[in-house]
């Protein structure tokens, strides 16, 4: 059963977190084009699609910690410091995505047809920074999951 839980956890990470990190990373660049004078309908459609990918896969991503915690409990490592740090960083990444990135994306998608907004360039820069922080948090979690300090696997 542990192998099934672990497999579902890893597959969920690949299927859910991967698309969010890519779509969120692409969003600021596409938004810049959409708000430019040369922004066309394809840029606006791409912007909406990237935002939808982020929203949908955020919801799907709930499976990741659920199966991660179940696997950790089954393995008896739920109180391991590396896992606790990973869970805190995962919660931080989720908070950045849900409370910072998605609302800003939503605002930009809603305002994409109004290119006269003066705050857009600074908002896009901050969004790119928040997205970088989100991605960096996931990189650290991934490294912790692979290295697992104190692991008995010798990795």
Secondary structure as UniProt FT lines:
FT   HELIX           2..12
FT   HELIX           13..17
FT   HELIX           18..35
FT   TURN            37..38
FT   HELIX           41..60
FT   HELIX           62..75
FT   TURN            78..79
FT   HELIX           81..96
FT   HELIX           97..101
FT   HELIX           102..111
FT   TURN            112..113
FT   TURN            115..116
FT   TURN            118..119
FT   HELIX           120..147
FT   TURN            149..150
//
